[in-house]
């Protein structure tokens, strides 16, 4: 089973976020995913963050920092 998190706020609406997606292939299907930079922004808006969100934020910060180097 796969889980998909959908987190939207007024500032992070579909219309805003759709301009920041990347296309990836999953089991032969093209899917659109939010860029790491923008996913980090969305995750940082979660209040209160779950343990998983805190771990995701830490991991995403590392990914974004590496991409900026």
HTML snippet that shows the backbone in 3Dmol.js (N, CA, C, O; Angstrom):
<script src="https://3Dmol.org/build/3Dmol-min.js"></script>
<div id="view" style="width:600px;height:400px;position:relative"></div>
<script>
const pdb = `
ATOM      1  N   UNK A   1       0.842  -1.173   0.000  1.00  0.00           N
ATOM      2  CA  UNK A   1       0.000   0.000   0.000  1.00  0.00           C
ATOM      3  C   UNK A   1       0.890   1.240   0.000  1.00  0.00           C
ATOM      4  O   UNK A   1       1.894   1.286   0.711  1.00  0.00           O
ATOM      5  N   UNK A   2       0.535   2.217  -0.775  1.00  0.00           N
ATOM      6  CA  UNK A   2       1.265   3.474  -0.832  1.00  0.00           C
ATOM      7  C   UNK A   2       0.420   4.575  -0.216  1.00  0.00           C
ATOM      8  O   UNK A   2      -0.805   4.575  -0.334  1.00  0.00           O
ATOM      9  N   UNK A   3       1.086   5.508   0.439  1.00  0.00           N
ATOM     10  CA  UNK A   3       0.396   6.640   1.047  1.00  0.00           C
ATOM     11  C   UNK A   3       0.813   7.908   0.326  1.00  0.00           C
ATOM     12  O   UNK A   3       1.984   8.091  -0.006  1.00  0.00           O
ATOM     13  N   UNK A   4      -0.135   8.764   0.093  1.00  0.00           N
ATOM     14  CA  UNK A   4       0.131  10.051  -0.532  1.00  0.00           C
ATOM     15  C   UNK A   4      -0.353  11.136   0.421  1.00  0.00           C
ATOM     16  O   UNK A   4      -1.529  11.173   0.784  1.00  0.00           O
ATOM     17  N   UNK A   5       0.552  12.015   0.820  1.00  0.00           N
ATOM     18  CA  UNK A   5       0.176  13.147   1.658  1.00  0.00           C
ATOM     19  C   UNK A   5      -0.197  14.313   0.759  1.00  0.00           C
ATOM     20  O   UNK A   5       0.527  14.646  -0.178  1.00  0.00           O
ATOM     21  N   UNK A   6      -1.326  14.924   1.052  1.00  0.00           N
ATOM     22  CA  UNK A   6      -1.739  16.122   0.324  1.00  0.00           C
ATOM     23  C   UNK A   6      -1.901  17.218   1.364  1.00  0.00           C
ATOM     24  O   UNK A   6      -2.808  17.183   2.195  1.00  0.00           O
ATOM     25  N   UNK A   7      -1.009  18.185   1.300  1.00  0.00           N
ATOM     26  CA  UNK A   7      -0.993  19.259   2.285  1.00  0.00           C
ATOM     27  C   UNK A   7      -1.148  20.583   1.551  1.00  0.00           C
ATOM     28  O   UNK A   7      -0.241  21.004   0.833  1.00  0.00           O
ATOM     29  N   UNK A   8      -2.278  21.234   1.723  1.00  0.00           N
ATOM     30  CA  UNK A   8      -2.497  22.499   1.019  1.00  0.00           C
ATOM     31  C   UNK A   8      -2.932  23.572   1.998  1.00  0.00           C
ATOM     32  O   UNK A   8      -3.731  23.328   2.902  1.00  0.00           O
ATOM     33  N   UNK A   9      -2.395  24.751   1.802  1.00  0.00           N
ATOM     34  CA  UNK A   9      -2.828  25.933   2.534  1.00  0.00           C
ATOM     35  C   UNK A   9      -3.119  27.003   1.496  1.00  0.00           C
ATOM     36  O   UNK A   9      -2.863  26.807   0.308  1.00  0.00           O
ATOM     37  N   UNK A  10      -3.637  28.097   1.926  1.00  0.00           N
ATOM     38  CA  UNK A  10      -3.946  29.173   0.983  1.00  0.00           C
ATOM     39  C   UNK A  10      -2.689  29.607   0.224  1.00  0.00           C
ATOM     40  O   UNK A  10      -2.725  29.794  -0.993  1.00  0.00           O
ATOM     41  N   UNK A  11      -1.572  29.767   0.953  1.00  0.00           N
ATOM     42  CA  UNK A  11      -0.318  30.186   0.323  1.00  0.00           C
ATOM     43  C   UNK A  11       0.338  29.065  -0.473  1.00  0.00           C
ATOM     44  O   UNK A  11       1.192  29.325  -1.321  1.00  0.00           O
ATOM     45  N   UNK A  12      -0.049  27.837  -0.210  1.00  0.00           N
ATOM     46  CA  UNK A  12       0.529  26.690  -0.902  1.00  0.00           C
ATOM     47  C   UNK A  12      -0.581  25.924  -1.630  1.00  0.00           C
ATOM     48  O   UNK A  12      -0.662  24.699  -1.540  1.00  0.00           O
ATOM     49  N   UNK A  13      -1.413  26.643  -2.335  1.00  0.00           N
ATOM     50  CA  UNK A  13      -2.528  26.031  -3.061  1.00  0.00           C
ATOM     51  C   UNK A  13      -2.015  25.275  -4.287  1.00  0.00           C
ATOM     52  O   UNK A  13      -0.853  25.413  -4.672  1.00  0.00           O
ATOM     53  N   UNK A  14      -2.874  24.495  -4.879  1.00  0.00           N
ATOM     54  CA  UNK A  14      -2.525  23.744  -6.082  1.00  0.00           C
ATOM     55  C   UNK A  14      -2.016  24.686  -7.169  1.00  0.00           C
ATOM     56  O   UNK A  14      -1.034  24.390  -7.850  1.00  0.00           O
ATOM     57  N   UNK A  15      -2.686  25.813  -7.322  1.00  0.00           N
ATOM     58  CA  UNK A  15      -2.298  26.760  -8.372  1.00  0.00           C
ATOM     59  C   UNK A  15      -0.879  27.279  -8.168  1.00  0.00           C
ATOM     60  O   UNK A  15      -0.149  27.479  -9.138  1.00  0.00           O
ATOM     61  N   UNK A  16      -0.487  27.497  -6.929  1.00  0.00           N
ATOM     62  CA  UNK A  16       0.866  27.963  -6.624  1.00  0.00           C
ATOM     63  C   UNK A  16       1.871  26.827  -6.804  1.00  0.00           C
ATOM     64  O   UNK A  16       2.913  27.007  -7.435  1.00  0.00           O
ATOM     65  N   UNK A  17       1.557  25.672  -6.255  1.00  0.00           N
ATOM     66  CA  UNK A  17       2.512  24.559  -6.230  1.00  0.00           C
ATOM     67  C   UNK A  17       2.702  23.865  -7.574  1.00  0.00           C
ATOM     68  O   UNK A  17       3.767  23.301  -7.821  1.00  0.00           O
ATOM     69  N   UNK A  18       1.716  23.891  -8.435  1.00  0.00           N
ATOM     70  CA  UNK A  18       1.828  23.150  -9.697  1.00  0.00           C
ATOM     71  C   UNK A  18       2.964  23.659 -10.583  1.00  0.00           C
ATOM     72  O   UNK A  18       3.403  22.958 -11.494  1.00  0.00           O
ATOM     73  N   UNK A  19       3.435  24.863 -10.320  1.00  0.00           N
ATOM     74  CA  UNK A  19       4.558  25.405 -11.081  1.00  0.00           C
ATOM     75  C   UNK A  19       5.907  24.917 -10.561  1.00  0.00           C
ATOM     76  O   UNK A  19       6.950  25.293 -11.096  1.00  0.00           O
ATOM     77  N   UNK A  20       5.894  24.091  -9.534  1.00  0.00           N
ATOM     78  CA  UNK A  20       7.130  23.636  -8.896  1.00  0.00           C
ATOM     79  C   UNK A  20       7.191  22.113  -8.804  1.00  0.00           C
ATOM     80  O   UNK A  20       7.701  21.565  -7.826  1.00  0.00           O
ATOM     81  N   UNK A  21       6.678  21.445  -9.808  1.00  0.00           N
ATOM     82  CA  UNK A  21       6.686  19.986  -9.802  1.00  0.00           C
ATOM     83  C   UNK A  21       7.793  19.444 -10.705  1.00  0.00           C
ATOM     84  O   UNK A  21       8.265  20.114 -11.623  1.00  0.00           O
ATOM     85  N   UNK A  22       8.180  18.226 -10.414  1.00  0.00           N
ATOM     86  CA  UNK A  22       9.128  17.479 -11.235  1.00  0.00           C
ATOM     87  C   UNK A  22       8.422  16.202 -11.673  1.00  0.00           C
ATOM     88  O   UNK A  22       7.613  15.650 -10.926  1.00  0.00           O
ATOM     89  N   UNK A  23       8.718  15.740 -12.857  1.00  0.00           N
ATOM     90  CA  UNK A  23       8.118  14.501 -13.338  1.00  0.00           C
ATOM     91  C   UNK A  23       9.087  13.358 -13.040  1.00  0.00           C
ATOM     92  O   UNK A  23      10.267  13.420 -13.383  1.00  0.00           O
ATOM     93  N   UNK A  24       8.568  12.319 -12.398  1.00  0.00           N
ATOM     94  CA  UNK A  24       9.339  11.118 -12.087  1.00  0.00           C
ATOM     95  C   UNK A  24       8.564   9.911 -12.598  1.00  0.00           C
ATOM     96  O   UNK A  24       7.347   9.967 -12.772  1.00  0.00           O
ATOM     97  N   UNK A  25       9.278   8.830 -12.833  1.00  0.00           N
ATOM     98  CA  UNK A  25       8.642   7.596 -13.296  1.00  0.00           C
ATOM     99  C   UNK A  25       8.538   6.647 -12.110  1.00  0.00           C
ATOM    100  O   UNK A  25       9.531   6.373 -11.436  1.00  0.00           O
ATOM    101  N   UNK A  26       7.336   6.147 -11.860  1.00  0.00           N
ATOM    102  CA  UNK A  26       7.082   5.193 -10.795  1.00  0.00           C
ATOM    103  C   UNK A  26       6.337   4.013 -11.389  1.00  0.00           C
ATOM    104  O   UNK A  26       5.196   4.132 -11.836  1.00  0.00           O
ATOM    105  N   UNK A  27       7.005   2.879 -11.384  1.00  0.00           N
ATOM    106  CA  UNK A  27       6.416   1.660 -11.938  1.00  0.00           C
ATOM    107  C   UNK A  27       5.880   1.892 -13.349  1.00  0.00           C
ATOM    108  O   UNK A  27       4.786   1.445 -13.694  1.00  0.00           O
ATOM    109  N   UNK A  28       6.666   2.595 -14.151  1.00  0.00           N
ATOM    110  CA  UNK A  28       6.314   2.813 -15.552  1.00  0.00           C
ATOM    111  C   UNK A  28       5.348   3.950 -15.811  1.00  0.00           C
ATOM    112  O   UNK A  28       4.976   4.194 -16.959  1.00  0.00           O
ATOM    113  N   UNK A  29       4.937   4.647 -14.772  1.00  0.00           N
ATOM    114  CA  UNK A  29       3.988   5.760 -14.938  1.00  0.00           C
ATOM    115  C   UNK A  29       4.668   7.072 -14.578  1.00  0.00           C
ATOM    116  O   UNK A  29       5.360   7.167 -13.565  1.00  0.00           O
ATOM    117  N   UNK A  30       4.464   8.082 -15.414  1.00  0.00           N
ATOM    118  CA  UNK A  30       4.959   9.414 -15.092  1.00  0.00           C
ATOM    119  C   UNK A  30       4.073  10.007 -14.001  1.00  0.00           C
ATOM    120  O   UNK A  30       2.847  10.013 -14.116  1.00  0.00           O
ATOM    121  N   UNK A  31       4.709  10.507 -12.941  1.00  0.00           N
ATOM    122  CA  UNK A  31       3.955  11.182 -11.891  1.00  0.00           C
ATOM    123  C   UNK A  31       4.600  12.538 -11.639  1.00  0.00           C
ATOM    124  O   UNK A  31       5.803  12.718 -11.832  1.00  0.00           O
ATOM    125  N   UNK A  32       3.796  13.467 -11.214  1.00  0.00           N
ATOM    126  CA  UNK A  32       4.315  14.782 -10.873  1.00  0.00           C
ATOM    127  C   UNK A  32       4.471  14.846  -9.361  1.00  0.00           C
ATOM    128  O   UNK A  32       3.546  14.525  -8.614  1.00  0.00           O
ATOM    129  N   UNK A  33       5.663  15.269  -8.919  1.00  0.00           N
ATOM    130  CA  UNK A  33       5.904  15.428  -7.492  1.00  0.00           C
ATOM    131  C   UNK A  33       6.420  16.841  -7.244  1.00  0.00           C
ATOM    132  O   UNK A  33       7.028  17.462  -8.116  1.00  0.00           O
ATOM    133  N   UNK A  34       6.172  17.315  -6.074  1.00  0.00           N
ATOM    134  CA  UNK A  34       6.632  18.635  -5.690  1.00  0.00           C
ATOM    135  C   UNK A  34       8.146  18.619  -5.515  1.00  0.00           C
ATOM    136  O   UNK A  34       8.698  17.647  -4.999  1.00  0.00           O
ATOM    137  N   UNK A  35       8.816  19.675  -5.935  1.00  0.00           N
ATOM    138  CA  UNK A  35      10.271  19.755  -5.778  1.00  0.00           C
ATOM    139  C   UNK A  35      10.622  19.670  -4.299  1.00  0.00           C
ATOM    140  O   UNK A  35       9.805  20.006  -3.441  1.00  0.00           O
ATOM    141  N   UNK A  36      11.823  19.226  -4.006  1.00  0.00           N
ATOM    142  CA  UNK A  36      12.270  19.086  -2.616  1.00  0.00           C
ATOM    143  C   UNK A  36      12.196  20.424  -1.889  1.00  0.00           C
ATOM    144  O   UNK A  36      11.795  20.479  -0.726  1.00  0.00           O
ATOM    145  N   UNK A  37      12.579  21.493  -2.563  1.00  0.00           N
ATOM    146  CA  UNK A  37      12.571  22.828  -1.957  1.00  0.00           C
ATOM    147  C   UNK A  37      11.162  23.230  -1.526  1.00  0.00           C
ATOM    148  O   UNK A  37      10.964  23.756  -0.431  1.00  0.00           O
ATOM    149  N   UNK A  38      10.197  22.978  -2.391  1.00  0.00           N
ATOM    150  CA  UNK A  38       8.825  23.367  -2.069  1.00  0.00           C
ATOM    151  C   UNK A  38       8.163  22.381  -1.107  1.00  0.00           C
ATOM    152  O   UNK A  38       7.322  22.775  -0.299  1.00  0.00           O
ATOM    153  N   UNK A  39       8.533  21.117  -1.189  1.00  0.00           N
ATOM    154  CA  UNK A  39       8.012  20.154  -0.213  1.00  0.00           C
ATOM    155  C   UNK A  39       8.508  20.533   1.183  1.00  0.00           C
ATOM    156  O   UNK A  39       7.764  20.422   2.158  1.00  0.00           O
ATOM    157  N   UNK A  40       9.753  20.976   1.282  1.00  0.00           N
ATOM    158  CA  UNK A  40      10.293  21.431   2.562  1.00  0.00           C
ATOM    159  C   UNK A  40       9.458  22.590   3.101  1.00  0.00           C
ATOM    160  O   UNK A  40       9.122  22.614   4.285  1.00  0.00           O
ATOM    161  N   UNK A  41       9.125  23.543   2.244  1.00  0.00           N
ATOM    162  CA  UNK A  41       8.308  24.680   2.682  1.00  0.00           C
ATOM    163  C   UNK A  41       6.956  24.215   3.213  1.00  0.00           C
ATOM    164  O   UNK A  41       6.478  24.714   4.232  1.00  0.00           O
ATOM    165  N   UNK A  42       6.344  23.259   2.522  1.00  0.00           N
ATOM    166  CA  UNK A  42       5.045  22.736   2.945  1.00  0.00           C
ATOM    167  C   UNK A  42       5.170  22.016   4.279  1.00  0.00           C
ATOM    168  O   UNK A  42       4.356  22.221   5.180  1.00  0.00           O
ATOM    169  N   UNK A  43       6.191  21.172   4.405  1.00  0.00           N
ATOM    170  CA  UNK A  43       6.391  20.412   5.648  1.00  0.00           C
ATOM    171  C   UNK A  43       6.636  21.337   6.834  1.00  0.00           C
ATOM    172  O   UNK A  43       6.190  21.057   7.946  1.00  0.00           O
ATOM    173  N   UNK A  44       7.348  22.442   6.594  1.00  0.00           N
ATOM    174  CA  UNK A  44       7.632  23.383   7.680  1.00  0.00           C
ATOM    175  C   UNK A  44       6.372  24.104   8.164  1.00  0.00           C
ATOM    176  O   UNK A  44       6.383  24.686   9.249  1.00  0.00           O
ATOM    177  N   UNK A  45       5.303  24.079   7.396  1.00  0.00           N
ATOM    178  CA  UNK A  45       4.047  24.714   7.789  1.00  0.00           C
ATOM    179  C   UNK A  45       3.188  23.828   8.689  1.00  0.00           C
ATOM    180  O   UNK A  45       2.211  24.304   9.266  1.00  0.00           O
ATOM    181  N   UNK A  46       3.533  22.561   8.815  1.00  0.00           N
ATOM    182  CA  UNK A  46       2.727  21.639   9.621  1.00  0.00           C
ATOM    183  C   UNK A  46       2.870  22.011  11.094  1.00  0.00           C
ATOM    184  O   UNK A  46       3.979  22.081  11.623  1.00  0.00           O
ATOM    185  N   UNK A  47       1.748  22.245  11.740  1.00  0.00           N
ATOM    186  CA  UNK A  47       1.757  22.637  13.143  1.00  0.00           C
ATOM    187  C   UNK A  47       0.622  21.940  13.876  1.00  0.00           C
ATOM    188  O   UNK A  47      -0.546  22.220  13.606  1.00  0.00           O
ATOM    189  N   UNK A  48       0.927  21.077  14.757  1.00  0.00           N
ATOM    190  CA  UNK A  48       2.254  20.663  15.204  1.00  0.00           C
ATOM    191  C   UNK A  48       2.811  19.571  14.288  1.00  0.00           C
ATOM    192  O   UNK A  48       2.060  18.748  13.764  1.00  0.00           O
ATOM    193  N   UNK A  49       4.115  19.569  14.102  1.00  0.00           N
ATOM    194  CA  UNK A  49       4.708  18.525  13.257  1.00  0.00           C
ATOM    195  C   UNK A  49       4.735  17.179  13.975  1.00  0.00           C
ATOM    196  O   UNK A  49       4.954  17.103  15.184  1.00  0.00           O
ATOM    197  N   UNK A  50       4.510  16.127  13.204  1.00  0.00           N
ATOM    198  CA  UNK A  50       4.630  14.769  13.731  1.00  0.00           C
ATOM    199  C   UNK A  50       6.116  14.400  13.735  1.00  0.00           C
ATOM    200  O   UNK A  50       6.928  15.086  13.114  1.00  0.00           O
ATOM    201  N   UNK A  51       6.469  13.329  14.427  1.00  0.00           N
ATOM    202  CA  UNK A  51       7.862  12.862  14.427  1.00  0.00           C
ATOM    203  C   UNK A  51       8.338  12.635  12.999  1.00  0.00           C
ATOM    204  O   UNK A  51       9.471  12.973  12.658  1.00  0.00           O
ATOM    205  N   UNK A  52       7.468  12.059  12.160  1.00  0.00           N
ATOM    206  CA  UNK A  52       7.823  11.798  10.761  1.00  0.00           C
ATOM    207  C   UNK A  52       8.103  13.106  10.014  1.00  0.00           C
ATOM    208  O   UNK A  52       9.020  13.173   9.196  1.00  0.00           O
ATOM    209  N   UNK A  53       7.313  14.139  10.298  1.00  0.00           N
ATOM    210  CA  UNK A  53       7.519  15.434   9.637  1.00  0.00           C
ATOM    211  C   UNK A  53       8.867  16.037  10.032  1.00  0.00           C
ATOM    212  O   UNK A  53       9.562  16.605   9.190  1.00  0.00           O
ATOM    213  N   UNK A  54       9.233  15.916  11.297  1.00  0.00           N
ATOM    214  CA  UNK A  54      10.513  16.436  11.771  1.00  0.00           C
ATOM    215  C   UNK A  54      11.658  15.729  11.064  1.00  0.00           C
ATOM    216  O   UNK A  54      12.628  16.367  10.656  1.00  0.00           O
ATOM    217  N   UNK A  55      11.550  14.415  10.919  1.00  0.00           N
ATOM    218  CA  UNK A  55      12.564  13.653  10.193  1.00  0.00           C
ATOM    219  C   UNK A  55      12.587  14.059   8.721  1.00  0.00           C
ATOM    220  O   UNK A  55      13.661  14.238   8.146  1.00  0.00           O
ATOM    221  N   UNK A  56      11.414  14.205   8.109  1.00  0.00           N
ATOM    222  CA  UNK A  56      11.330  14.627   6.700  1.00  0.00           C
ATOM    223  C   UNK A  56      11.973  15.999   6.501  1.00  0.00           C
ATOM    224  O   UNK A  56      12.706  16.208   5.534  1.00  0.00           O
ATOM    225  N   UNK A  57      11.703  16.926   7.409  1.00  0.00           N
ATOM    226  CA  UNK A  57      12.257  18.270   7.309  1.00  0.00           C
ATOM    227  C   UNK A  57      13.777  18.225   7.353  1.00  0.00           C
ATOM    228  O   UNK A  57      14.446  18.893   6.564  1.00  0.00           O
ATOM    229  N   UNK A  58      14.314  17.448   8.262  1.00  0.00           N
ATOM    230  CA  UNK A  58      15.770  17.312   8.370  1.00  0.00           C
ATOM    231  C   UNK A  58      16.363  16.748   7.088  1.00  0.00           C
ATOM    232  O   UNK A  58      17.373  17.248   6.592  1.00  0.00           O
ATOM    233  N   UNK A  59      15.741  15.717   6.558  1.00  0.00           N
ATOM    234  CA  UNK A  59      16.219  15.081   5.331  1.00  0.00           C
ATOM    235  C   UNK A  59      16.090  16.025   4.136  1.00  0.00           C
ATOM    236  O   UNK A  59      17.009  16.132   3.325  1.00  0.00           O
ATOM    237  N   UNK A  60      14.965  16.697   4.031  1.00  0.00           N
ATOM    238  CA  UNK A  60      14.743  17.616   2.917  1.00  0.00           C
ATOM    239  C   UNK A  60      15.711  18.802   2.956  1.00  0.00           C
ATOM    240  O   UNK A  60      16.163  19.265   1.909  1.00  0.00           O
ATOM    241  N   UNK A  61      16.029  19.292   4.154  1.00  0.00           N
ATOM    242  CA  UNK A  61      17.005  20.383   4.258  1.00  0.00           C
ATOM    243  C   UNK A  61      18.355  19.947   3.687  1.00  0.00           C
ATOM    244  O   UNK A  61      19.008  20.713   2.978  1.00  0.00           O
ATOM    245  N   UNK A  62      18.766  18.730   3.991  1.00  0.00           N
ATOM    246  CA  UNK A  62      20.033  18.217   3.464  1.00  0.00           C
ATOM    247  C   UNK A  62      19.984  18.111   1.941  1.00  0.00           C
ATOM    248  O   UNK A  62      20.941  18.475   1.257  1.00  0.00           O
ATOM    249  N   UNK A  63      18.871  17.613   1.415  1.00  0.00           N
ATOM    250  CA  UNK A  63      18.722  17.472  -0.039  1.00  0.00           C
ATOM    251  C   UNK A  63      18.784  18.839  -0.717  1.00  0.00           C
ATOM    252  O   UNK A  63      19.469  19.008  -1.726  1.00  0.00           O
ATOM    253  N   UNK A  64      18.065  19.810  -0.158  1.00  0.00           N
ATOM    254  CA  UNK A  64      18.033  21.156  -0.744  1.00  0.00           C
ATOM    255  C   UNK A  64      19.413  21.807  -0.658  1.00  0.00           C
ATOM    256  O   UNK A  64      19.848  22.452  -1.612  1.00  0.00           O
ATOM    257  N   UNK A  65      20.098  21.649   0.455  1.00  0.00           N
ATOM    258  CA  UNK A  65      21.443  22.224   0.614  1.00  0.00           C
ATOM    259  C   UNK A  65      22.405  21.625  -0.394  1.00  0.00           C
ATOM    260  O   UNK A  65      23.202  22.351  -0.989  1.00  0.00           O
ATOM    261  N   UNK A  66      22.347  20.308  -0.599  1.00  0.00           N
ATOM    262  CA  UNK A  66      23.213  19.645  -1.569  1.00  0.00           C
ATOM    263  C   UNK A  66      22.918  20.124  -2.980  1.00  0.00           C
ATOM    264  O   UNK A  66      23.836  20.283  -3.785  1.00  0.00           O
ATOM    265  N   UNK A  67      21.654  20.353  -3.288  1.00  0.00           N
ATOM    266  CA  UNK A  67      21.275  20.812  -4.629  1.00  0.00           C
ATOM    267  C   UNK A  67      21.749  22.242  -4.879  1.00  0.00           C
ATOM    268  O   UNK A  67      22.031  22.615  -6.018  1.00  0.00           O
ATOM    269  N   UNK A  68      21.836  23.041  -3.817  1.00  0.00           N
ATOM    270  CA  UNK A  68      22.274  24.434  -3.945  1.00  0.00           C
ATOM    271  C   UNK A  68      23.785  24.561  -4.092  1.00  0.00           C
ATOM    272  O   UNK A  68      24.278  25.600  -4.531  1.00  0.00           O
ATOM    273  N   UNK A  69      24.528  23.513  -3.729  1.00  0.00           N
ATOM    274  CA  UNK A  69      26.011  23.558  -3.814  1.00  0.00           C
ATOM    275  C   UNK A  69      26.503  23.486  -5.227  1.00  0.00           C
ATOM    276  O   UNK A  69      27.711  23.513  -5.461  1.00  0.00           O
TER     277      UNK A  69
END
`;
const viewer = $3Dmol.createViewer("view");
viewer.addModel(pdb, "pdb");
viewer.setStyle({}, {cartoon: {color: "spectrum"}});
viewer.zoomTo();
viewer.render();
</script>
